[in-house]
Amino acid sequence: MSLPPYDPDASGLPPVPISEVTARDLIDRYGISKQTLYTRISSIGVSGTKRGKQVWFDDSDVYRLDAAHYFLTRGY
């Protein structure tokens, strides 16, 4: 079974941020726990960039996480 095309406009999420975001920003964006976020990150191969004590995610990482969130909330 293949997934239908991801439609960012139908996801109900705000637009993908232009600047990098932290894991805390993503937890708030999706309304999920830290453990759930890191499970999704490892499952889809997003790594982010570690600077100091924080990991930062660019727009392509957020887009992939948005798509995963979209499909997971629809039962795929």
C-alpha positions in Angstrom: 0.0 0.0 0.0 1.4 3.4 -0.9 0.5 6.6 0.7 -1.5 9.3 -1.1 0.4 12.5 -1.9 1.0 14.7 1.1 -1.0 18.0 0.9 0.5 20.6 3.3 -2.5 22.8 2.9 -4.8 20.1 4.2 -2.6 19.2 7.2 -4.0 21.9 9.5 -0.5 22.8 10.5 1.0 26.3 10.2 3.3 26.9 7.3 6.8 25.3 7.4 9.1 27.7 9.3 11.8 29.4 7.2 14.3 29.5 10.0 15.5 26.5 12.0 13.5 25.2 14.9 14.3 23.3 18.1 12.9 20.0 19.3 10.8 21.9 21.8 9.2 23.9 18.9 8.3 20.7 17.2 6.8 19.1 20.3 4.6 22.2 20.6 3.8 22.2 16.9 2.5 18.6 16.9 1.2 18.4 20.4 3.2 15.2 21.2 5.6 14.1 23.8 9.4 14.3 23.6 9.7 10.5 23.3 7.1 10.4 20.5 9.0 13.1 18.6 12.3 11.3 18.9 10.6 8.0 17.8 9.3 9.7 14.7 12.7 11.4 14.0 14.5 8.0 14.1 11.8 6.3 12.1 12.0 8.7 9.2 15.7 9.4 9.3 15.7 13.0 10.2 18.8 14.0 12.2 18.8 17.7 12.7 22.0 19.6 13.6 23.3 19.6 17.2 24.6 23.0 18.4 25.5 23.2 22.0 22.8 21.4 24.0 20.0 21.8 21.4 19.2 20.0 18.2 18.0 22.3 15.4 15.8 21.2 12.4 15.7 23.0 9.1 12.7 23.4 6.8 13.2 20.1 4.9 13.3 18.2 8.2 10.1 20.0 9.4 8.4 19.2 6.0 9.2 15.5 6.4 8.0 15.5 10.0 4.8 17.4 9.0 4.1 14.7 6.4 4.7 11.9 9.0 2.4 13.7 11.4 -0.3 14.2 8.7 -0.3 10.5 7.8 -0.1 9.2 11.4 -3.1 11.3 12.4 -5.1 9.8 9.5 -4.4 6.3 10.6 -1.7 5.3 8.1 
